[in-house]
Amino acid sequence: MEDVVRGSKKNLTLILVLFFIGFGIYLNSIPNGFVWDDKNLILNNPDIKSVTLNNIKTIFTHDLIHFLDRSNFYRPLQSLSYMADFFLWGKEPAGYHLANAIIHSLNGALIFLLLLMLFRNSAASFFGALIFTVHPLQTSAVTYIAGRADLLALFFLLVAAAFLFKDREAARGLNAAVCAAAFILALLSKELCVMLPVFAGLYLLWSGKWKERKSIFYALLAVGLIYLALRVTILKFAPFEAQAINAPPLSRRLLMLGPVIATYLRLVVLPYDLRMDRDIEVPLSFFNTGVIVSLIVLGILALLFWKPAKEDKRVRMGLAWFFIFLFPSLNLIVPLNAPISEHWLYIPFFGVSILVAYVITSIIGDRPFVIGDRSGKVNSHRTDLSPKVVAVCFLVFIIVTMLAYASVTVYVNRFWKDEKTLFSYIAKYKKVHFRAHYNLGSQHLEAKKYREAIEEFDKVLKRAPDDLNTLLSMSVAHARLRHSEDAMRYFNEAVKVNPDSSNSYVVFAQAMMETGQEDMAIKLLEKAVKLDPKNGAAFNALGIGYADKGFLDKAKEAWSKGIEAAPSSKELAANLKRLDAIMSASAALDEQLKAVNKFAESGDYENAIAECNKALEMAPESITLHNNLGVLYGMTGKDEEAVSQFKKVIEISEKEAGAYKNIAIIYSKYPDKREEAIGYFEKYILLNPSAQEREMVEKKIEELKHI
């Protein structure tokens, strides 16, 4: 075997060609940004932003997204790789995409070496590795930075497989040790790698090496069992069923098995409609058309592979690798967050490479390194046609197929450019998970396209009426459109779904604050901190609400409790520090305000203005002072200066309704400013929509329109 691996310079050339092909087809993904889970795993991940022992300890003792929510994703090597990236590139996404492209290209090179061990045929090994490298199915693992777990997991599995396949008598102990070490690293990359001992046992049985090499199986089995024991005890961070969103019961998931596997196999051959968040119909009975058709197709494929699998252990190995590593993603043991996902084929795909290499050797011959023998004859016994013609035609077909796959890969990479592009691309398909519409709706919400957001959220709620995040997002969108009744209705529906969710109250309260309904927001946030006294975000928002209303003592109390709940929160610490500075200066400011009031009450407006300006030097962001100064300027006939102060109020807080009204009153005195006066009156109505005020202001607007 070592002779095969060392081979000739030709093999080294093929390895380099594979690497650069892999890197080249993902070159256009490097300028892409952070999308989807990338943002939380990198931009919002406090564990990766500095290389410290404490952060490394946290990574190895917590789940992947512990800083956001509870999950059972335990992938410390994924986080460590992001830590290295962050050290090198910071928040620049190109470096992360570059790393993904390099790891994927290395995996392609490793697959070439493994196939060379199995087939001793450079051409078959090259094309078997090439289909893995260029296949469009890989885009959802490679172009998506969060797919790093699959890339790392496969890399270490391939290393383990290489030492499993090695058969040097003198180095068997070393091979077993390295294989077990690589297995541990694979497990620390992704959970499904725990299936390796199953594949290893079958390989040793089929290769006839069980007796002399069974120790390597026992080593892998021991590692796997220890890992499983840790995952169900010390390293169990959440209930396993928590990974799934509205997962169907096991009976329905069993009925889905045929359609899911058939879809995966179709995507391997014809990857023409690639997308994340693919959905599949949940069958209601065995007699569902999709179930019956898929089982017929799978039966035909089983018959086609039966004889080759019986005759050649390498066919069995390819099928075993594919289905063993696909099994954890079939929603049978633990419900997952989707019925089907393309990136779950990244690790099983090595099995496809083995089968492709087998087919090629069956057609062009099974001699090492060459297509034909030294006489120029091609080894083939499978057809009556000229063997050389068959081999050449088949190789042309393979090359054209690879070029087609590579072209699709380059094309699909473009849709991962940014979230708007990605979610718009996914949501255009009919058979997508409802999450695709939620993601697109969230994009519209962020872009302040509230009606478009509501349209997408409505599509989600038709399929998943109890989806908490969608109900909350719908309430926020309606709140920002000032649809108060609809906003409250959707929020109440969200509360029914999860009455104990403190974060639901925080999300809706922040929307209320943004629309000037601070009193309602404060009530919601007070409820939030009662539900969860450890919710630092709720205390932070509550403190902001109190501060905006001028209740500084209450704000300090809220932020102090927030620090107790979330001692690492920089925002809470900054708010407290800022508040302490304000409160320490409040005594001097109070004295200054007394002077302002004293002069104003005596009619000495000029001195009142002077004292007010002095007070503003101490509190330049004080809405009250700017309002007072605007009123004083107005009383002295300095309308331009008054408007300037009221506009300053609006700059500080767009929700200050009184400032809009004051500007409108001043502008209404000037014929050339009447249109602007109407605009400010209309904004005032939006922020202060009481019936009495609306009637009075609308009357004033009509007067201005008819002057």
BASE-974755 format. One record per residue: x, y negated, z negated of N, C-alpha, C in turn. Coordinates in steps of 0.05 Angstrom, whole numbers, plus 5000, padded with zeros to 4 digits. Each point is the difference from the previous one (the first is absolute). Layout:
N
XYZXYZXYZ/...
END
This chain:
707
501650245000498449765000501749755000/502250004985501749774998501149935028/500550215016501049955027497949855016/497450074995497949865014499949714992/500249954974499849734990502349835009/502450134998502449845009500049975030/499350225014499650005028502149845016/499149855018501749845017499349714997/501549845015499549715000497249945011/499050195016497449965012497849984978/500350164979498049994979500249744984/502449904996500349754986498849775017/500450025026498849815018496950014999/498950244999497150024999498949894974/501550044978499249894974499949695002/502149895011500149705003497749905018/499550155022497949925018497350014986/499550214984497550024985499749774980/502249944986499949784981499449745013/501349945022499549745013497349985014/499050235010497350005011498049944978/500350134977498249954977500149714991/502449904998500349724992498949815021/500550075025499149825022497049975002/498550234997497149975004498749864976/501449984978498949854977501349724997/501549925020501349744999498049784999/497850035015498049795000498349994975/500450194982498649984974501549844979/502549945005501749864980499049724995/499049855020499049734994497350004986/498750234997497450014987500149914971/497749924989499949904973499250224980/499449914976499050184979497050035004/499050245000497150055003499050194979/497549974992498650194984501550054974/500650264994501350064974502949894998/501249925023502749894999500149764980/497949855000500049764983500150064971/498550204991500050084972502650154993/500850185018502450164994502649845000/500049775014502449855003499749714988/498249855012499849724992498949974971/498250174992498849984974501150204979/502250135007501150214983502249894983/499549964974502149894982502450194996/499650265005502150204993502349995020/499649895024502250025020501549745004/499249794985501149745007502749944987/500950174982502749984989501050274993/502650055005501250264994500950004971/498250104983500650024971499350284990/501350084979499550264988497050024991/499049784990497250004991498150055023/500549875023498350045024500250295010/502550105001500450285009498550194981/500249954974498650174981497049995005/499049765004497149975006499150155024/501649995021499450145025499850304996/501850114983500050294995497950094980/498949824985498150084979497149905005/499649875022497349905006499250085029/497449995005499150065027500749775019/499650045026501049825020498849724998/497449984992498749745000498949934972/501550084979499149964973499549714993/501449825015499749714994497449895012/498550175015497449925011497750154988/500450264999497850184992501250274994/498450184988500950274994499850175025/502050165005499950195023501850244993/499950205017501850234996502150025022/500649785013502249995019502649974985/501550214998502649994985502250035021/501249775009501950005022502349814993/501650074980502149824992502149945021/500650195018502049945021498949805020/497450005005498949805017500449724988/499549974974500449744987502949924999/501850204995502949944999500949915028/499050115021500849925027499149715005/497649934990499149725002501749814983/500950104977501849844984502649935015/501150205014502449965016499449805022/497750035013499249825022499749714989/498749984977499549734989502749874992/501950164991502649894993501449895026/499550145022501349935025498549785015/497450035001498449835018498049814986/499650054974498049834986497350055012/498649795007497250025010499949995031/502250065013500150005029499250285010/497750035013499150275007501750145021/501549865016501650135021501950214989/501249944977501950194988498750264992/497549984990498550244992499350175024/499149865022499350155025502550125011/502349874999502550115009500750254986/499750004973500650244984498250245008/497449945004498250225009500850125027/500849825019500850105026502550174998/501949924983502550154997499450284987/498450004979499450264987498650195019/498149895015498550175020502050115021/501849845010501950095020501950214988/500749974975501750214987498450264998/497449984994498450244999499950145027/499849855021500150125027502650155005/502349884991502650135004500250254983/498949994975500150244983498350235012/497749935012498350205012501550135023/501549855015501650115022502050214989/501349944978501950194988498750254990/497649974988498650234989499050185023/499049875022499150165023502450145013/502349875000502450135011500750254984/499649984973500550244984498150235007/497549935006498050205005500150115028/500649835020499750085028502750025015/502149874990502650015013499849915029/498349805005499549915027499849704999/501949865012500149714998497649865013/499250105023497749885015497550024984/499450254990497550044985500149844974/502350004987500249854974499749705005/501249915021499849715006497149915005/498650155017497249925006498250054977/500550214984498450054976500349774980/502549894997500449774983499049755012/500149985027499249765013497049954998/498450225001497149964997499349894972/501550094980499649894973500849705000/502249945012501049724999498349805014/498850085023498649805016497050024998/498950204987497150055000498649764987/497849915012498549774990498850044972/499550254993498950064973501749894978/502649975005501849924979499849704994/498749845016500049714996498849934973/498050144991498749934974501750064976/502250155004501950054979502549825003/500849955025502549855004499549705002/498149915015499549715003498849884975/498750174984498749914974502150044978/500949784988502250024980499250194977/497449994993499050174978500350305007/500450075026500450275008502850114993/501649844986502750084993500150264984/497950054984499950254985500250255018/498549995023500150235018502750035013/501349775007502650015013502150124981/500049914976502050104980499550294993/497450074997499350274992500950195022/499549945025500850185022503050025001/501449784997502950005001501150204980/499150004975501150184980499050285004/497650045011499050265007501750135022/500849845020501650105021502850084990/501149844982502650074988499850264985/497850034984499650254986499750235019/498549965022499650225020502750075013/501749815005502650055012501650194983/500049964974501550174981498550264995/497450005004498550254999500750185024/500449885024500650155024502950095001/501849854986502850075001500550284987/501950155011500350274992502950094996/501649824989502850084995500150144973/501150245001500250174976501449864977/502349875007501649884979498849764987/498049885013498949754990497150014992/499150254995497150034994499249854975/501750014979499349864975499949705005/501949895015500049725006497649925017/499350175020497749955016497549984983/499750184981497650004983499949754983/502349924989500149764983499349755016/501149975024499549775016497050005010/499050235006497250035009498249914977/500550094976498349934977500249704994/502549895003500349714995498549845020/500150085025498549855021497050034995/499250234990497150044994499149814978/501749964980499349814978499649725012/501949925017499849735012497549985018/499350215013497550005016497649964983/499950154977497849974981499749724989/502349874996500049734990499249795022/499750105024499249835022497050035006/499050254999497150045006499250274988/497550004990499150234984499750265017/499149985025499550245015502450175006/502449904994502550155004500150244982/498250014980499950234982499450265015/499249995025499350235016502550145011/502449884997502450125012500550294991/499750074974500550284993498350205015/497649925008498250185015501350065027/500949785014501350045026502650164997/501649934979502650144996499550304996/498050084985499550284995499350145026/498349885016499250125026502450025018/501649795001502450005018501950234992/500550044975501850214991498950285006/497350034997498850255007500250065030/499349805016500050045029502850045012/501949874988502850025010501450254990/498750154982501350244989502249944980/500049764988502149924982499149984971/497650124995498949974973501850124978/501050245004501550144979502549854993/501549925020502649874993499749704994/497749885006499849714996497549924984/498850194986497649934985500549814978/502549974991500749814979499349725007/500349935026499449735009497049944998/498450215006497149974996499349954971/501250164983499449974971500949724990/502249905010500949744992498049785009/499150035024498049805010497350034985/499350254995497550054985500149884972/502350034987500349894973499849705000/501349875019499949715003497149925004/498650145019497249935006498250034976/500350214984498350054977500549794978/502649934996500649794980498849745009/500249945026498849755010497050004995/498650225007497150014996499349974970/501550134983499549984971500349714991/502049865009500349724993497849835011/499150065024497949835013497350034986/499550234988497450034986500149934971/502449924991500349924971501249724999/502749994997501349744995499649815023/500150105025499949825024497250005013/497950054984497349975010499049734990/499649825019499449724994497149935002/498450175013497249955004498650265007/497450024996498650245009500450055030/500450255007500750065028497749915019/497650024991497749925017499949705005/501649854984500049715003501349915027/501450185013501349945025498049965023/497650124997498050005021498049784997/499049905022497949805000497550135013/497950044984497650125010500550275015/501750174988500750255013497650195000/499450145022497850195000500750244982/498050164992500650234983501650215015/501150204986501850205012498650155022/497450064997498650165020500049855027/499649744999500149845025502849975011/501949984982502849985009500950265013/499050234992500650255013498850005028/497649905003498849985027501549825018/501349804989501549815016502750115009/500950224988502650115005500650055030/498150135013500350065028500349755017/498049824999500349755015502549844995/500949994974502449854993502450125013/500450274998502350135012499949985030/497750035012499749985029500749725009/499249804985500749725007503049964998/501350104979502949984998501450125024/499150245007501350145023499649855026/497649895003499549845024501849755001/500449884977501849764999502950075006/500850244993502750095007500450015030/498050105014500250035029499249745015/497849884991498949765014499649774980/502149864994499849784980499149745013/497549995011499249775016498449804984/499150064976498449814985500949974971/502649944997501250004974499049764983/499650054975499249794982500050104971/500849834982499750064972497049994993/499350114977497250004991498150145019/501050205013498350175017497950134982/497650035010497950134984499050255016/498750174985498950245012497350064987/498250095016497350064990500150224979/498549954978499850214979497750195008/500750255007497850195008498250074977/497450035006498150084980499650304998/500850145021499850294999502050135019/500350264998501850155017499249985029/497449955005499050005027500249735014/501549824988500649755013501650045025/499349855021501350045027503149974998/500849794985502949964997501450234987/498850124980501250224986500250245018/497950065015500050245017502049975023/500149765013501949955022502850024990/500649884977502750004990500950284993/498250164989500850284993500550165025/498549955021500450145026502849935011/500649735000502649915010502350124983/499750004974502150114983500350305004/497750145005500150285006501650065025/499549845021501450045025503049954996/500749794986502849944994501350234984/498550114981501150224984500650245018/498350065019500450225018502549955018/500349755009502349935017502650044985/500049934974502550014985500450284986/498050175001500250254985502450175009/500250055026502150175010502849874997/500449745008502649884995500850004971/498149954982500649994972500850284990/498750205011500750284992502750085009/500849905024502550085012502449844991/499649744993502349834994499549854974/501950054982499849884973500149695001/501249895021500249715002497349875005/498350145015497249915004498650004973/500350214984498850014974501049784982/502649945003501249794983498849725008/499649955026498949755008497149974990/498450215004497349994990499949974970/501750154986500149994971500649724990/502249885011500749734991497749815005/498850015023497849815006497750034980/499050244996497650034984500650004970/502450084992500749994971500249714991/501349835016500349724991497649835007/498250115017497549865005497950064978/500250234988498050104981499449804978/502049874987499249814978498449765010/500149955026498549775011497350075011/499150254995497450095011497749964981/500449864978497949934981498750244987/501550214996498850244988500650014970/502549974992500750024972499349754985/501149775010499549744988498849825021/497649884995498849815019501949775005/500349925025501749785007498349755008/501449785005498649755005499049975029/500350215016499050015027499750295009/498250065018499750275009502250095019/501149805014502150065020501749755004/502650045004501849785004502450085017/500649855020502150085019502750034987/500749834981502750014989500450254983/497950144993500350264986501150225018/500349955026501250195018503049965003/501149794988502949945004501750244990/499550094976501650224989499450275014/497450075003499450255014501150015029/500549775012500749995029502550165007/501850044980502350175006499250275010/497750104991499050265010499449985029/498949775009499449965029502650015016/502149874989502650005013501150295004/499650174980500950275002498550155022/497449955002498450145020500749905028/500549745003500849885026502650135009/501950024981502650125007499750295008/498250144987499550285007498950025029/498049835007498850005026502249955021/501749814995502149935019501950235004/500850134979501950235003498650235014/497350024997498650215014499949965030/500349755008499749945029502849975013/501849864986502649945013502150204991/499450184982502050194991500949954972/501250214988500749994972503050014995/501649945021502950014996500949734987/502150014984500849764985501149785019/499249764994501249755011499449955029/499250205016499749955029497350095010/499149885022497550085012500450265015/502050025015500550255015502550144990/500650235011502550144992502249905018/502450114996502449895015499850045030/498350185008499750045029498149815012/498749834983498149815010497250105000/499650254991497350125000498649924974/497449945002498549934976498750254989/500250034974498850244986497049964997/498550155014497149994997498850265011/498250114984498750255009497049965000/499149754997497249964994498349945025/501249975024498549925023501250125025/498550035021501050105025501149775017/499649754992501149775015503049994995/501449865017502849964996500649894973/501550144983500549914973501249724998/501749935019501249745000497949785005/498250065019497949805006498149974976/499350224987498349994977501349834978/502650054995501449864979500249705006/500649935025500349725007497349864998/497950135010497349874999499149964971/500650204983499249984972501649784987/502649985005501549784988499149735009/499249985026498949745010497449944985/498350204996497549964985500649914971/502050134987500749924973501049714999/501749935019501249735000497849795005/498250055019497849825005498249974975/499550224987498350004976501449834978/502650044996501449854980500049705006/500349935026499949725008497349884994/497950165005497349904995499649964970/500950194984499749984971501649754990/502449975010501649774991498749735007/498849995024498749765009497649934981/498550214993497749954982501049914973/502250114990501149924974500749715000/501449915021500849725002497649825001/497950095015497549855003498649974973/499750224985498650004975501449844978/502749995001501649854981499049714998/499149895023499249725001497749934982/498350204995497649954985500549984970/502550064992500849984972501349734995/499749825018501349734998499349864974/497449984994499149874976497350124994/498949924977497550124991497649945018/499949755009497849935018500050175025/502350035012500250175024499450294994/501150104979499650284992497150074994/498749844983497350064991498049955023/500549815017498349955023500150245019/502550115004500450235018498650244989/500250054973498850244989496949985000/499049774993497149974996498450015027/501449995022498650005026499050295006/501250204987499150275004497550074984/498450185011497550074986500650194977/501650205005500650204979502449924983/499549814983502149924981498950004972/501750034981499249994972498949724994/498049994983498749744994502149804989/502250104989502149834990501149825021/499950095026501149835022498449745002/497350024997498449765001500449824975/500550134977500549854976502649845004/502050135011502649865004499749765019/498550045022499749785019498349784987/498050084984498449804986501749844981/501850134986501849864981501849805015/500850085024501649815016498449755007/497550045008498249775006499649834975/499750134977499649864975502449824994/502350115003502549854995500349775019/499050045025500249785020497649814998/498350034980497749834995497950025022/500050235014497950065019497950174986/498449874984498250144981497850155014/498949905021497850145014501050255013/502449985013501250245012500750214979/500949904976500650184978497550154991/497849864997497550124992499050215020/500449945025499250195021501650274997/502649984994501650254997499350144974/499649854978499350124975497350145001/498249885016497350135003500350275013/501850035019500550265013500950214979/501749914981500950184979497750094983/498449804991497850064981497850185012/499850005026498050185013500950294997/502650044998501150274998500750074971/500849804985500850054972498849784982/497450024995498749784985501049954972/501550184989501049974973503049944999/501149915022502849945000500649744985/501350024977500349784982501549765013/502250055013501649785011498449855022/498550155015498449865021497849834989/498750104979497949854987501149744988/502450024988501249764988500849815022/501250105022500949835022497649865013/497850155002497549885011499049784982/500250034973499149794982501749765002/502650045005501949775003499449855026/499650155021499449875026497549834999/497950104987497549854998500349764981/501650044979500549784981501449775015/501950065017501449795014498349865021/497950145009498149885018497749854985/500350004973498049874983497350155001/500150265006497650174999499850124972/499249834981500150084972498450254993/497650025011498350234993501250265011/501049995025501250245012502650074985/501549804994502650054985499450154974/498149904985499450124974498850285004/498450045021498850265005502250215005/501949945017502150195005501850054976/500549784985501650044976498650184980/497449974996498550174982500050295010/499950045026500350275011502750124993/502149845002502750094993500250084970/498749844983500050064972498550264994/497950055015498650264996501750245007/501749965021501850225008502050064978/501149794989502050034978499749784979/498350054981499449794980502449924983/502050184999502349954982502449875015/499649935025502249885015500449714994/502049954984500749724993500949855025/501450135018501049865023497749905018/497750145000497749915016499249724992/499949964974499249744989502149795008/502650074999502149815007499849925029/499650195018499849945029497749805005/497650074989497749835005500349734987/501249994976500449754985501849815016/502150115012501849835016498549885024/498250155012498449895022498249784990/498950034976498349794988501649754995/502550034990501749774995500649855026/500550155021500649885026497749835011/497650074992497749855010498949804979/501649944980499349804981498250084978/499550264997498250104979501650104976/501449814987501950084979498650124975/497649894994498650114976499350295004/498950075023499450275006502550185000/502249895012502550155001501050064972/499949804982501050044973498350224985/497450005004498450214988500750285010/500550025026500850255012502750094989/501949824997502750064990499950074970/498349884985499750074972499050294998/498250085018499150275001502350195008/501649915018502250175010502050074978/500849804984501950054978498850174978/497349994997498750174980500150295010/499650045025500050275012502850124998/502049845005502850095000501849804987/500550024974501749814986503050015009/500750195018502750025010500349905028/497949875011500049905027501349725001/502650005005501449745001499049815021/499250115023499049835022497449864991/498350144985497549884991500549774980/501950044982500749794981501249765014/501650065021501349785015497949835014/498150135013497849865014498349844980/499450134977498449874980501449744989/502650024996501549774991499949775020/500250085026499849795021497249875000/497950164996497349894999499749814977/501050084976499949824977501549745005/502450035011501749765005498749815019/498850115021498649835020497749844987/498850124980497849874986501049814978/502650004995501249834979500050134973/499450264998500150144974502850114996/501849834993502850085000500650204977/498849974977500450194978499150285008/497650015013499050265008501850125022/501049835018501850105021502550124987/501149864980502450104987499550274987/497750024987499350264987499750225020/498749945023499750215021502750095011/501749815006502650075012501850144979/499849934975501550134980499250304998/497450055000499050275000500850155025/500149855022500950125025502850094999/501849844988502850084996500250254983/498350034980500150244984499250245016/498149965018499050235017502050065022/501249795012501950045022502549844995/501850094983502349844992502049945022/499850155023501949955022498949805020/497649894996498749825019501449735001/501349945022501349745003498049785003/497750065012498049795004498849914973/499450194983498949934974502149844983/502550095001502149854986500349725010/499949965027500349745012497649824992/497650115000497649854992500149914971/500950184983500349924971502149784997/502250035013502149804998499149735010/498550005022499049755011497949884981/498350174989498049904981501249884975/502150144990501349894976501249725005/501149975024501149745007497849785001/497750095012497749815002499049934972/499750204983498949954973501949844983/502650045003501949854984500049705008/499249955025499949725009497249884996/498150164991497249914998499749774980/501550014978499749804979500749725012/502349985014500849755012498049915021/498950215015498149945020497449904988/499250114978497649914986500249704992/502349934990500549724993499849825024/501050095022500049855025497149975009/498450214998497250005009498449814982/500649994974498749814982500449725009/502549945009500649735010498449945025/499850205018498549975025497149934993/498850164982497249964993499549734986/502049924984499849754985499849765020/501950005019500049785020497550015018/499250255007497650025018497549904986/499750074975497649924984499949694997/502449884999500049704997499949865027/499850155021499849885027502749925012/502250084986502749935011500950235018/498950015024500450235018502950015010/501349775004502750015010501950144980/499749934974501750144980499250294997/497450065003499050274999501350175022/500249875024501350145023502950054994/501449804989502850024994500550234980/498350024979500350214980499350275012/498150005018499350265013502250105017/501449825014502350085016502350114983/500349874976502150104981499350294991/497450044995499150264991500450215022/499749925025500450185023502950095002/501949834991502850085001500450244982/498550024978500250234982498450245010/497949965014498350225010499149945028/501950035019499449925028497850175014/499450234989498050185012497349984985/499749804983497549984984497749905018/498150175004497649935015498549774987/499850024973498649794985501249735004/502749984998501349745003499749895028/500250175020499749905028497149915004/498150144989497249925002499649734986/501149974976499749754985501349775015/502350055011501449795014498449925025/498850205014498449945023497649824993/498750074977497749844991500949714993/502449974987501049744993500649835024/501250135020500649855025497349925013/498150175000497449945011498749764986/500349994974498749784985501449745005/502550015009501449755006499949935030/498450165015499749945029502250115017/501850164989502250115016499250285010/498249995021498850245010502150195012/501949895014502050175013501650164980/500949864978501450144979498350204985/497449934997498250194987499750255016/499649985026499750235018502550174998/502449875000502550154998500150174975/499049904978500050164975498150235001/497649955012498150225002500950225019/501549925021501150195018502250174986/501449864982502150144984498650224983/497749934989498550204984499350245017/499249965025499250225018502550165007/502349875003502550155005500650194978/499649914975500650164977497950234998/497549945004497950204999497849935020/499750185020497949955020497250044989/499850104976497450064988498849774984/501449774999499049774984497949855016/497550074995497849885015499849704998/500449904975499749714996501849835017/502450105006501949845017498849965028/498750215011498849975027497849794999/498450014979497849814997501049714998/502149964984501149734996501149895026/501450165015501049915026497749935019/498050175000497749955017498649744994/499749944974498749754991501649765010/502750014997501649785009499949975030/500350225015500049995029497349915011/497850054986497349935010499749695001/501849864987499849705001501249895026/501550165015501449915023498950135026/499049835019498850125024501750205015/502749945001501750185016500750264984/499150024976500650234983497550174994/497849935012497550134993500050305007/501150075023500250285008501650164980/502249884991501650144979498550024974/498549794994498450004975498050235001/498750045023498150225003501450274995/502450035012501650254996500650054971/500849804985500650044972497550064984/497849875007497550064986499250305004/500450095025499350285006501750204985/502649934997501850184984499249994971/499049774991499149984972497650184995/498250015019497650174997500850304998/502050085016500950285000501150084973/501549814987501250054974498149964976/497949845004498249944979497150025010/499250255005497450035015497550004983/500049844978497649994984497849855016/497550084994497749895016499849704998/500449894976499749714996502249855015/502550094998502249875014499750035030/499150245009499750045029498049815012/497749964986497949825010501049715002/501549924979500949724999502149955022/501950195003502249965019499050035028/498250195005498950035027498549755009/498749874981498649755006502049785008/502350004985502049805006501350055028/500350265006501150075027498249915022/497450044997498049915020500149705003/500349854978500349715002502449925016/502350134995502449935015499850075029/498550215007499850085028498249805016/498349864986498149825013500649714997/502349944988500849714998500949905027/
END
